[in-house]
Amino acid sequence: MSDPSLTTAREGESTRWERSIRDRLVAGDHAALGEVYDQFSSLVYGLAHRVIGDSRAAEDVSQDVFVWFWERPAAFDPARGSLRAWLGTLTHRRAVDYIRREEVRRRRNDRAAAHAVGTPDVGELVTALVTAERVRAAPEVLPD
């Protein structure tokens, strides 16, 4: 069995580091973001890639997560959970949002394509009507 005091000590050390990182980010310390990136970029990218299934999109989501954290470091509260879990949750939400946006975009494009194909051009419509009238009138001018 593991010693509960060691687990508590590790958790305390982790929480202190997370508080320090957050405080440094709030103060605008670029190096703190580098530390967070070095430690968690593979987690963030891997999770985004698993959810989305596209490496380029996973890179975009990863960048979005770290930029968002840089711009709003106070949103992370070490008292409520670990930075790892928080970044994982943020990444998952961003990846799902990405999928939803892409689905909406795909549906919009499908509807636009169907509408463009389904609606004839006004000139084509007029030509078709004139041709139809001529075809209907043609038997009247044929000799008996």
DSSP file with accessible surface (Angstrom, degrees, kcal/mol):
  #  RESIDUE AA STRUCTURE BP1 BP2  ACC     N-H-->O    O-->H-N    N-H-->O    O-->H-N    TCO  KAPPA ALPHA  PHI   PSI    X-CA   Y-CA   Z-CA
    1    1 A M              0   0  241      0, 0.0     2,-0.2     0, 0.0     0, 0.0   0.000 360.0 360.0 360.0 147.7    0.0    0.0    0.0
    2    2 A S        -     0   0   90      1,-0.1     3,-0.0     2,-0.0     0, 0.0  -0.528 360.0-104.5 -86.2 154.1    1.1    3.5   -0.6
    3    3 A D    >>  -     0   0   78     -2,-0.2     4,-1.6     1,-0.2     3,-0.8  -0.626  21.2-146.7 -78.7 120.5    1.6    6.0    2.2
    4    4 A P  H 3> S+     0   0   92      0, 0.0     4,-2.6     0, 0.0     5,-0.2   0.837  98.5  59.9 -59.3 -29.4   -1.3    8.5    2.2
    5    5 A S  H 3> S+     0   0   69      1,-0.2     4,-2.3     2,-0.2     5,-0.1   0.870 103.5  50.7 -68.8 -32.1    1.0   11.2    3.5
    6    6 A L  H <> S+     0   0   88     -3,-0.8     4,-2.7     2,-0.2    -1,-0.2   0.912 110.1  49.5 -68.6 -41.8    3.1   10.8    0.3
    7    7 A T  H  X S+     0   0   46     -4,-1.6     4,-2.6     2,-0.2    -2,-0.2   0.939 112.7  47.4 -61.4 -44.9    0.0   11.1   -1.9
    8    8 A T  H  X S+     0   0   89     -4,-2.6     4,-2.7     1,-0.2    -2,-0.2   0.909 111.4  51.2 -63.7 -39.1   -1.0   14.2    0.0
    9    9 A A  H  X S+     0   0   56     -4,-2.3     4,-2.5     2,-0.2    -1,-0.2   0.923 111.4  47.3 -64.8 -42.5    2.5   15.7   -0.3
   10   10 A R  H  X S+     0   0  153     -4,-2.7     4,-2.6     2,-0.2    -2,-0.2   0.911 112.7  49.0 -64.5 -42.6    2.5   15.1   -4.1
   11   11 A E  H  X S+     0   0  117     -4,-2.6     4,-2.7     2,-0.2    -2,-0.2   0.911 111.8  49.5 -62.9 -40.9   -0.9   16.6   -4.4
   12   12 A G  H  X S+     0   0   24     -4,-2.7     4,-2.5     2,-0.2    -2,-0.2   0.912 111.2  48.7 -63.9 -41.1    0.2   19.6   -2.4
   13   13 A E  H  X S+     0   0  130     -4,-2.5     4,-2.3     2,-0.2    -2,-0.2   0.926 112.7  48.1 -64.3 -44.2    3.3   20.0   -4.5
   14   14 A S  H  X S+     0   0   53     -4,-2.6     4,-2.6     1,-0.2    -2,-0.2   0.922 112.0  49.3 -61.9 -44.8    1.2   19.8   -7.7
   15   15 A T  H  X S+     0   0   42     -4,-2.7     4,-2.7     2,-0.2     5,-0.2   0.901 109.9  51.5 -63.3 -40.7   -1.3   22.3   -6.4
   16   16 A R  H  X S+     0   0  161     -4,-2.5     4,-2.6     2,-0.2    -1,-0.2   0.927 111.1  47.9 -61.6 -43.6    1.5   24.7   -5.4
   17   17 A W  H  X S+     0   0   69     -4,-2.3     4,-2.9     1,-0.2    -2,-0.2   0.929 112.3  49.3 -62.9 -43.1    3.0   24.5   -8.9
   18   18 A E  H  X S+     0   0    8     -4,-2.6     4,-2.5     2,-0.2    -2,-0.2   0.903 111.9  47.9 -64.4 -41.0   -0.5   25.0  -10.5
   19   19 A R  H  X S+     0   0  105     -4,-2.7     4,-2.8     2,-0.2    -1,-0.2   0.922 112.8  49.5 -63.6 -42.4   -1.1   28.1   -8.3
   20   20 A S  H  X S+     0   0   52     -4,-2.6     4,-2.7    -5,-0.2    -2,-0.2   0.928 111.5  48.4 -61.8 -45.8    2.3   29.4   -9.2
   21   21 A I  H  X S+     0   0    1     -4,-2.9     4,-2.6     2,-0.2     5,-0.2   0.934 112.8  48.0 -60.1 -47.7    1.8   28.9  -12.9
   22   22 A R  H  X S+     0   0   59     -4,-2.5     4,-2.7     1,-0.2     5,-0.2   0.944 112.6  48.3 -60.3 -46.3   -1.6   30.6  -12.8
   23   23 A D  H  X S+     0   0   91     -4,-2.8     4,-1.8     1,-0.2    -1,-0.2   0.907 112.2  49.5 -61.9 -40.0   -0.3   33.5  -10.8
   24   24 A R  H  <>S+     0   0   61     -4,-2.7     5,-2.8     2,-0.2     4,-0.3   0.895 111.5  48.7 -66.5 -38.9    2.6   33.9  -13.2
   25   25 A L  H ><5S+     0   0    5     -4,-2.6     3,-1.5     3,-0.2    -2,-0.2   0.906 108.1  53.4 -66.8 -41.0    0.3   33.8  -16.2
   26   26 A V  H 3<5S+     0   0   84     -4,-2.7    -1,-0.2     1,-0.3    -2,-0.2   0.891 108.0  52.2 -59.0 -36.1   -2.0   36.4  -14.6
   27   27 A A  T 3<5S-     0   0   89     -4,-1.8    -1,-0.3    -5,-0.2    -2,-0.2   0.538 124.0-107.9 -78.3  -5.9    1.1   38.5  -14.3
   28   28 A G  T < 5 +     0   0   35     -3,-1.5     2,-0.8    -4,-0.3    -3,-0.2   0.697  57.6 164.8  89.9  20.9    1.9   38.0  -18.0
   29   29 A D    >>< -     0   0   58     -5,-2.8     4,-1.0     1,-0.2     3,-0.6  -0.608  21.3-166.9 -77.7 107.4    4.9   35.7  -17.7
   30   30 A H  H 3> S+     0   0  139     -2,-0.8     4,-1.8     1,-0.2     3,-0.2   0.836  85.2  62.7 -62.6 -34.6    5.4   34.1  -21.1
   31   31 A A  H 3> S+     0   0   57      1,-0.2     4,-2.2     2,-0.2    -1,-0.2   0.844  96.7  58.5 -62.0 -32.7    7.8   31.5  -19.6
   32   32 A A  H <> S+     0   0    0     -3,-0.6     4,-2.3     2,-0.2    -1,-0.2   0.914 104.6  49.9 -64.3 -40.8    4.9   30.1  -17.5
   33   33 A L  H  X S+     0   0   36     -4,-1.0     4,-3.0     1,-0.2    -1,-0.2   0.901 108.2  54.3 -64.4 -38.2    2.9   29.4  -20.7
   34   34 A G  H  X S+     0   0   30     -4,-1.8     4,-2.9     1,-0.2    -2,-0.2   0.904 107.7  49.6 -60.4 -41.1    5.9   27.7  -22.1
   35   35 A E  H  X S+     0   0   68     -4,-2.2     4,-2.0     2,-0.2    -1,-0.2   0.921 112.4  46.9 -63.8 -44.0    6.1   25.4  -19.1
   36   36 A V  H  X S+     0   0    0     -4,-2.3     4,-2.7     2,-0.2     5,-0.3   0.933 113.8  48.8 -63.6 -44.0    2.4   24.6  -19.3
   37   37 A Y  H  X S+     0   0  119     -4,-3.0     4,-2.4     1,-0.2     5,-0.3   0.934 110.3  50.5 -61.5 -47.2    2.8   23.9  -23.1
   38   38 A D  H  < S+     0   0  127     -4,-2.9     4,-0.2     1,-0.2    -1,-0.2   0.885 117.5  40.1 -58.8 -39.4    5.8   21.7  -22.5
   39   39 A Q  H  < S+     0   0  108     -4,-2.0    -1,-0.2    -5,-0.2    -2,-0.2   0.847 130.0  23.0 -80.1 -33.7    4.0   19.6  -19.9
   40   40 A F  H  X S+     0   0    8     -4,-2.7     4,-2.6    -5,-0.2     5,-0.2   0.446  88.4  96.9-119.5   0.8    0.5   19.4  -21.5
   41   41 A S  H  X S+     0   0   28     -4,-2.4     4,-2.9    -5,-0.3     5,-0.3   0.895  88.0  50.2 -63.0 -38.7    0.8   19.9  -25.2
   42   42 A S  H  > S+     0   0   93     -5,-0.3     4,-2.5    -4,-0.2    -1,-0.2   0.903 111.9  48.8 -67.6 -36.2    0.8   16.2  -26.0
   43   43 A L  H  > S+     0   0   33     -4,-0.2     4,-2.5     2,-0.2     5,-0.2   0.955 114.8  44.6 -63.0 -49.3   -2.3   15.7  -23.8
   44   44 A V  H  X S+     0   0    0     -4,-2.6     4,-2.4     1,-0.2     5,-0.2   0.947 117.7  43.2 -63.7 -49.0   -4.2   18.5  -25.5
   45   45 A Y  H  X S+     0   0   82     -4,-2.9     4,-2.9    -5,-0.2     5,-0.2   0.929 114.2  50.8 -63.1 -46.5   -3.2   17.6  -29.0
   46   46 A G  H  X S+     0   0   25     -4,-2.5     4,-2.3    -5,-0.3    -1,-0.2   0.916 112.4  46.0 -59.9 -42.8   -3.8   13.9  -28.4
   47   47 A L  H  X S+     0   0   33     -4,-2.5     4,-2.2    -5,-0.2     5,-0.2   0.936 113.4  48.9 -66.4 -45.0   -7.3   14.5  -27.0
   48   48 A A  H  X S+     0   0    0     -4,-2.4     4,-2.8    -5,-0.2     5,-0.4   0.924 112.0  49.6 -60.8 -41.8   -8.2   16.9  -29.7
   49   49 A H  H  X S+     0   0   69     -4,-2.9     4,-2.5     1,-0.2    -1,-0.2   0.899 109.5  51.2 -66.2 -40.2   -7.0   14.4  -32.4
   50   50 A R  H  < S+     0   0  178     -4,-2.3    -1,-0.2    -5,-0.2    -2,-0.2   0.903 115.5  42.0 -62.9 -39.8   -9.0   11.6  -30.9
   51   51 A V  H  < S+     0   0   41     -4,-2.2    -2,-0.2    -5,-0.2    -1,-0.2   0.933 128.0  28.4 -73.9 -43.9  -12.2   13.6  -30.8
   52   52 A I  H  < S-     0   0   30     -4,-2.8    -3,-0.2    -5,-0.2    -2,-0.2   0.869  86.0-145.4 -88.8 -40.9  -11.8   15.2  -34.2
   53   53 A G     <  +     0   0   56     -4,-2.5     2,-0.4    -5,-0.4    -4,-0.1   0.650  66.6 100.6  82.7  15.8   -9.8   12.6  -36.1
   54   54 A D     >  -     0   0   74     -6,-0.3     4,-2.4     1,-0.1    -1,-0.2  -0.987  61.0-151.9-138.0 124.4   -7.9   15.2  -38.2
   55   55 A S  H  > S+     0   0   59     -2,-0.4     4,-2.2     2,-0.2     5,-0.2   0.891  96.5  50.1 -66.6 -39.7   -4.4   16.3  -37.4
   56   56 A R  H  > S+     0   0  174      1,-0.2     4,-2.0     2,-0.2    -1,-0.2   0.936 113.6  45.6 -64.8 -43.6   -4.7   19.8  -38.8
   57   57 A A  H  > S+     0   0    1      1,-0.2     4,-2.7     2,-0.2    -1,-0.2   0.892 110.3  54.6 -66.2 -38.0   -7.9   20.5  -36.9
   58   58 A A  H  X S+     0   0    0     -4,-2.4     4,-2.6     1,-0.2    -1,-0.2   0.890 107.1  51.0 -63.7 -37.3   -6.3   19.1  -33.7
   59   59 A E  H  X S+     0   0  105     -4,-2.2     4,-2.5     2,-0.2    -1,-0.2   0.918 110.5  49.2 -63.5 -43.3   -3.4   21.5  -34.1
   60   60 A D  H  X S+     0   0   84     -4,-2.0     4,-2.4     2,-0.2    -2,-0.2   0.920 112.5  46.9 -62.0 -44.8   -5.9   24.4  -34.5
   61   61 A V  H  X S+     0   0    5     -4,-2.7     4,-2.5     2,-0.2    -2,-0.2   0.920 111.3  52.2 -65.2 -41.4   -7.9   23.3  -31.4
   62   62 A S  H  X S+     0   0   11     -4,-2.6     4,-2.2     1,-0.2     5,-0.2   0.934 110.6  47.4 -59.8 -46.1   -4.7   22.9  -29.4
   63   63 A Q  H  X S+     0   0  128     -4,-2.5     4,-2.8     1,-0.2     5,-0.3   0.929 110.8  52.4 -60.9 -43.7   -3.5   26.4  -30.3
   64   64 A D  H  X S+     0   0   65     -4,-2.4     4,-2.6     1,-0.2    -2,-0.2   0.900 108.2  51.3 -59.5 -41.8   -7.0   27.7  -29.4
   65   65 A V  H  X S+     0   0    0     -4,-2.5     4,-2.4     2,-0.2    -1,-0.2   0.944 113.5  42.9 -62.2 -47.9   -6.8   26.0  -26.0
   66   66 A F  H  X S+     0   0   12     -4,-2.2     4,-2.4     2,-0.2    -2,-0.2   0.883 114.8  49.4 -70.9 -36.2   -3.4   27.5  -25.1
   67   67 A V  H  X S+     0   0   56     -4,-2.8     4,-2.5    -5,-0.2    -1,-0.2   0.931 111.3  50.4 -64.7 -43.2   -4.2   30.9  -26.5
   68   68 A W  H  X S+     0   0   51     -4,-2.6     4,-1.8    -5,-0.3    -2,-0.2   0.922 111.4  48.0 -61.1 -43.2   -7.5   30.9  -24.5
   69   69 A F  H  < S+     0   0    1     -4,-2.4    -1,-0.2     1,-0.2    -2,-0.2   0.900 110.7  51.7 -64.8 -39.4   -5.6   29.9  -21.3
   70   70 A W  H  < S+     0   0   70     -4,-2.4    -1,-0.2     1,-0.2    -2,-0.2   0.908 113.9  43.7 -61.4 -42.3   -3.0   32.7  -22.0
   71   71 A E  H  < S+     0   0  119     -4,-2.5    -1,-0.2     1,-0.2    -2,-0.2   0.753 128.6  26.7 -76.9 -24.0   -5.7   35.3  -22.3
   72   72 A R    ><  +     0   0  108     -4,-1.8     3,-1.7    -5,-0.2     4,-0.3  -0.389  65.6 150.6-136.1  58.0   -7.8   34.0  -19.3
   73   73 A P  G >  S+     0   0   13      0, 0.0     3,-1.5     0, 0.0   -47,-0.1   0.816  70.6  66.3 -64.9 -26.2   -5.5   32.3  -16.8
   74   74 A A  G 3  S+     0   0   67      1,-0.3    -5,-0.1    -3,-0.1    -2,-0.0   0.673  83.0  76.8 -69.8 -12.5   -7.7   33.3  -13.9
   75   75 A A  G <  S+     0   0   50     -3,-1.7     2,-0.5    -6,-0.2    -1,-0.3   0.776  80.9  80.5 -67.6 -24.5  -10.4   31.0  -15.3
   76   76 A F    <   -     0   0    2     -3,-1.5     3,-0.1    -4,-0.3     7,-0.1  -0.730  64.2-170.2 -85.5 127.0   -8.4   28.1  -13.9
   77   77 A D    >>  -     0   0   59     -2,-0.5     3,-2.0     1,-0.1     4,-0.7  -0.927  12.4-161.9-118.6 105.2   -8.9   27.5  -10.2
   78   78 A P  T 34 S+     0   0    7      0, 0.0     3,-0.5     0, 0.0    -1,-0.1   0.767  89.6  65.6 -58.3 -23.3   -6.5   25.0   -8.7
   79   79 A A  T 34 S+     0   0   71      1,-0.2     3,-0.1    -3,-0.1   -64,-0.0   0.748 102.0  48.8 -70.6 -21.1   -8.8   24.6   -5.7
   80   80 A R  T <4 S-     0   0  218     -3,-2.0     2,-0.3     1,-0.3    -1,-0.2   0.589 126.8 -45.4 -95.1 -14.9  -11.5   23.1   -8.0
   81   81 A G  S  < S-     0   0   36     -4,-0.7    -1,-0.3    -3,-0.5     2,-0.1  -0.931  71.8 -54.7 165.3 176.3   -9.2   20.5   -9.8
   82   82 A S     >  -     0   0   47     -2,-0.3     4,-2.3     1,-0.1     5,-0.1  -0.354  39.1-123.8 -78.1 156.6   -6.0   19.8  -11.5
   83   83 A L  H  > S+     0   0    0      2,-0.2     4,-3.1     1,-0.2     5,-0.3   0.884 112.8  57.4 -64.3 -37.1   -4.6   21.8  -14.4
   84   84 A R  H  > S+     0   0  141      1,-0.2     4,-2.3     2,-0.2    -1,-0.2   0.944 110.1  42.6 -58.3 -49.6   -4.4   18.5  -16.4
   85   85 A A  H  > S+     0   0   53      2,-0.2     4,-2.6     1,-0.2    -1,-0.2   0.904 114.6  51.1 -66.0 -39.7   -8.1   17.8  -15.9
   86   86 A W  H  X S+     0   0   59     -4,-2.3     4,-2.7     1,-0.2    -2,-0.2   0.936 112.2  45.4 -64.5 -46.4   -9.1   21.4  -16.6
   87   87 A L  H  X S+     0   0    0     -4,-3.1     4,-2.8     2,-0.2    -1,-0.2   0.885 112.3  53.0 -65.2 -37.0   -7.1   21.5  -19.8
   88   88 A G  H  X S+     0   0   14     -4,-2.3     4,-2.6    -5,-0.3    -2,-0.2   0.927 111.2  45.6 -62.3 -44.0   -8.6   18.1  -20.8
   89   89 A T  H  X S+     0   0   67     -4,-2.6     4,-2.5     2,-0.2    -2,-0.2   0.935 113.9  48.7 -64.7 -45.2  -12.1   19.4  -20.3
   90   90 A L  H  X S+     0   0   16     -4,-2.7     4,-2.4     1,-0.2    -2,-0.2   0.928 112.8  48.7 -61.0 -43.1  -11.4   22.6  -22.2
   91   91 A T  H  X S+     0   0    0     -4,-2.8     4,-2.7     2,-0.2     5,-0.2   0.926 110.3  50.3 -63.7 -45.7   -9.8   20.7  -25.0
   92   92 A H  H  X S+     0   0   90     -4,-2.6     4,-2.6     1,-0.2     5,-0.2   0.931 111.5  48.4 -60.3 -44.9  -12.7   18.3  -25.3
   93   93 A R  H  X S+     0   0  160     -4,-2.5     4,-2.6     1,-0.2    -1,-0.2   0.917 112.7  47.9 -61.8 -43.9  -15.2   21.1  -25.3
   94   94 A R  H  X S+     0   0   51     -4,-2.4     4,-2.2     2,-0.2    -1,-0.2   0.890 111.8  50.0 -65.2 -38.7  -13.3   23.0  -28.0
   95   95 A A  H  X S+     0   0    0     -4,-2.7     4,-2.3     2,-0.2    -2,-0.2   0.921 111.7  47.4 -66.9 -42.3  -12.9   19.8  -30.1
   96   96 A V  H  X S+     0   0   34     -4,-2.6     4,-2.6     1,-0.2    -2,-0.2   0.918 111.1  52.0 -65.1 -41.1  -16.7   19.1  -29.9
   97   97 A D  H  X S+     0   0   66     -4,-2.6     4,-2.6    -5,-0.2    -1,-0.2   0.905 108.1  52.4 -59.8 -40.2  -17.4   22.7  -30.8
   98   98 A Y  H  X S+     0   0   47     -4,-2.2     4,-2.5     2,-0.2    -2,-0.2   0.935 109.4  48.5 -60.7 -46.9  -15.1   22.3  -33.8
   99   99 A I  H  X S+     0   0   69     -4,-2.3     4,-2.4     1,-0.2    -2,-0.2   0.922 111.8  49.7 -61.2 -43.1  -17.0   19.2  -35.0
  100  100 A R  H  X S+     0   0  159     -4,-2.6     4,-2.5     2,-0.2    -1,-0.2   0.919 110.6  49.5 -62.9 -43.5  -20.4   21.0  -34.5
  101  101 A R  H  X S+     0   0  128     -4,-2.6     4,-2.6     1,-0.2    -1,-0.2   0.918 111.6  49.1 -61.3 -42.5  -19.2   24.0  -36.5
  102  102 A E  H  X S+     0   0   63     -4,-2.5     4,-2.6     2,-0.2    -1,-0.2   0.887 110.1  51.2 -65.2 -38.2  -17.9   21.8  -39.3
  103  103 A E  H  X S+     0   0   61     -4,-2.4     4,-2.7     2,-0.2    -2,-0.2   0.923 111.2  47.5 -64.8 -43.2  -21.2   19.9  -39.4
  104  104 A V  H  X S+     0   0   68     -4,-2.5     4,-2.6     2,-0.2    -2,-0.2   0.934 112.8  49.5 -63.1 -43.4  -23.2   23.1  -39.6
  105  105 A R  H  X S+     0   0  108     -4,-2.6     4,-2.6     2,-0.2    -2,-0.2   0.916 111.3  49.3 -62.2 -43.0  -20.9   24.3  -42.4
  106  106 A R  H  X S+     0   0  114     -4,-2.6     4,-2.7     2,-0.2    -2,-0.2   0.942 112.1  47.7 -63.1 -44.7  -21.3   21.0  -44.3
  107  107 A R  H  X S+     0   0  134     -4,-2.7     4,-2.6     2,-0.2    -1,-0.2   0.905 111.6  50.6 -63.0 -41.6  -25.1   21.2  -44.0
  108  108 A R  H  X S+     0   0  132     -4,-2.6     4,-2.5     1,-0.2    -1,-0.2   0.928 112.1  47.0 -62.4 -43.7  -25.1   24.8  -45.2
  109  109 A N  H  X S+     0   0   95     -4,-2.6     4,-2.5     2,-0.2    -2,-0.2   0.893 111.4  51.4 -65.4 -39.7  -22.9   23.9  -48.2
  110  110 A D  H  X S+     0   0   83     -4,-2.7     4,-2.5     2,-0.2    -2,-0.2   0.917 111.9  46.8 -62.4 -43.7  -25.1   20.9  -49.0
  111  111 A R  H  X S+     0   0  163     -4,-2.6     4,-2.7     2,-0.2    -2,-0.2   0.912 112.2  50.0 -65.1 -41.4  -28.2   23.1  -48.9
  112  112 A A  H  X S+     0   0   57     -4,-2.5     4,-2.5     2,-0.2    -2,-0.2   0.917 112.3  47.6 -63.8 -40.6  -26.6   25.8  -51.0
  113  113 A A  H  X S+     0   0   57     -4,-2.5     4,-2.1     2,-0.2     5,-0.2   0.915 113.4  47.6 -67.0 -41.3  -25.5   23.2  -53.6
  114  114 A A  H  X S+     0   0   64     -4,-2.5     4,-2.6     2,-0.2    -2,-0.2   0.903 113.3  48.7 -66.2 -38.8  -29.0   21.6  -53.6
  115  115 A H  H  X S+     0   0  132     -4,-2.7     4,-1.6     2,-0.2    -2,-0.2   0.916 110.6  50.3 -67.5 -41.0  -30.6   25.0  -54.0
  116  116 A A  H  < S+     0   0   72     -4,-2.5    -2,-0.2    -5,-0.2    -1,-0.2   0.899 116.4  41.3 -65.6 -38.1  -28.3   26.0  -56.8
  117  117 A V  H  < S+     0   0  127     -4,-2.1    -2,-0.2     1,-0.2    -1,-0.2   0.889 115.4  50.7 -76.3 -37.1  -29.0   22.8  -58.7
  118  118 A G  H  < S+     0   0   59     -4,-2.6    -2,-0.2    -5,-0.2    -1,-0.2   0.726  99.5  69.1 -77.1 -21.7  -32.7   22.8  -58.0
  119  119 A T  S  < S-     0   0   77     -4,-1.6    -1,-0.1    -5,-0.2     3,-0.1  -0.869  78.5-143.0-103.2 112.4  -33.4   26.4  -59.1
  120  120 A P        -     0   0   73      0, 0.0     2,-0.1     0, 0.0    -2,-0.1  -0.358  26.7 -98.4 -72.5 155.7  -33.1   26.9  -62.8
  121  121 A D     >  -     0   0  100      1,-0.1     4,-2.4    -2,-0.1     5,-0.2  -0.394  29.6-121.7 -66.6 146.5  -31.7   30.1  -64.2
  122  122 A V  H  > S+     0   0  109      1,-0.2     4,-2.5     2,-0.2     5,-0.2   0.919 113.9  51.3 -60.6 -41.2  -34.4   32.6  -65.4
  123  123 A G  H  > S+     0   0   37      1,-0.2     4,-2.4     2,-0.2    -1,-0.2   0.910 109.8  49.1 -62.8 -41.9  -33.0   32.6  -68.9
  124  124 A E  H  > S+     0   0  126      2,-0.2     4,-2.4     1,-0.2    -1,-0.2   0.898 110.2  52.1 -64.2 -38.7  -33.1   28.8  -69.0
  125  125 A L  H  X S+     0   0   88     -4,-2.4     4,-2.2     2,-0.2    -2,-0.2   0.930 110.3  47.1 -64.4 -45.3  -36.7   28.9  -67.8
  126  126 A V  H  X S+     0   0   78     -4,-2.5     4,-2.6     1,-0.2     5,-0.2   0.932 112.2  50.3 -63.2 -44.3  -37.8   31.3  -70.5
  127  127 A T  H  X S+     0   0   90     -4,-2.4     4,-2.5     1,-0.2    -1,-0.2   0.920 109.9  50.7 -61.0 -42.1  -36.0   29.3  -73.2
  128  128 A A  H  X S+     0   0   57     -4,-2.4     4,-2.4     2,-0.2    -1,-0.2   0.909 111.0  48.6 -63.9 -40.0  -37.7   26.1  -72.0
  129  129 A L  H  X S+     0   0  100     -4,-2.2     4,-2.2     2,-0.2    -2,-0.2   0.922 112.3  47.6 -66.2 -44.1  -41.2   27.8  -72.0
  130  130 A V  H  X S+     0   0   58     -4,-2.6     4,-2.2     2,-0.2    -2,-0.2   0.926 113.1  49.0 -63.2 -42.8  -40.7   29.2  -75.5
  131  131 A T  H  X S+     0   0   70     -4,-2.5     4,-2.4    -5,-0.2    -2,-0.2   0.921 109.4  52.2 -63.5 -41.3  -39.4   25.8  -76.8
  132  132 A A  H  X S+     0   0   33     -4,-2.4     4,-2.3     1,-0.2    -1,-0.2   0.911 109.1  50.1 -62.7 -41.0  -42.4   24.1  -75.2
  133  133 A E  H  X S+     0   0  125     -4,-2.2     4,-2.0     1,-0.2    -1,-0.2   0.917 110.8  49.1 -64.0 -42.1  -44.8   26.4  -77.0
  134  134 A R  H  X S+     0   0  181     -4,-2.2     4,-1.5     2,-0.2    -1,-0.2   0.888 110.2  51.0 -64.6 -39.6  -43.1   25.9  -80.3
  135  135 A V  H  < S+     0   0   98     -4,-2.4    -1,-0.2     1,-0.2    -2,-0.2   0.920 111.2  48.2 -65.5 -40.8  -43.3   22.1  -79.9
  136  136 A R  H  < S+     0   0  170     -4,-2.3     4,-0.3     1,-0.2    -2,-0.2   0.871 115.4  44.7 -65.9 -35.2  -47.0   22.3  -79.0
  137  137 A A  H >X S+     0   0   48     -4,-2.0     3,-0.9     1,-0.2     4,-0.7   0.719  93.7  82.4 -82.3 -18.2  -47.7   24.5  -82.1
  138  138 A A  H >X S+     0   0   44     -4,-1.5     3,-1.1     1,-0.3     4,-0.6   0.877  83.9  56.7 -59.7 -43.7  -45.6   22.4  -84.5
  139  139 A P  H >4 S+     0   0   82      0, 0.0     3,-0.7     0, 0.0    -1,-0.3   0.838 100.3  61.1 -60.8 -26.9  -48.2   19.7  -85.3
  140  140 A E  H <4 S+     0   0  164     -3,-0.9    -2,-0.2    -4,-0.3    -3,-0.1   0.795 104.8  46.9 -69.0 -27.9  -50.6   22.4  -86.4
  141  141 A V  H << S+     0   0  122     -3,-1.1    -1,-0.2    -4,-0.7    -3,-0.1   0.482  88.6 105.8 -93.8  -2.8  -48.3   23.6  -89.2
  142  142 A L  S << S-     0   0  117     -3,-0.7     2,-0.0    -4,-0.6     0, 0.0  -0.502  78.8-107.7 -75.3 143.8  -47.6   20.1  -90.5
  143  143 A P              0   0  122      0, 0.0    -1,-0.1     0, 0.0    -2,-0.1  -0.360 360.0 360.0 -68.0 154.5  -49.2   19.1  -93.8
  144  144 A D              0   0  213     -2,-0.0    -2,-0.0     0, 0.0     0, 0.0   0.812 360.0 360.0 -66.2 360.0  -52.0   16.6  -93.6
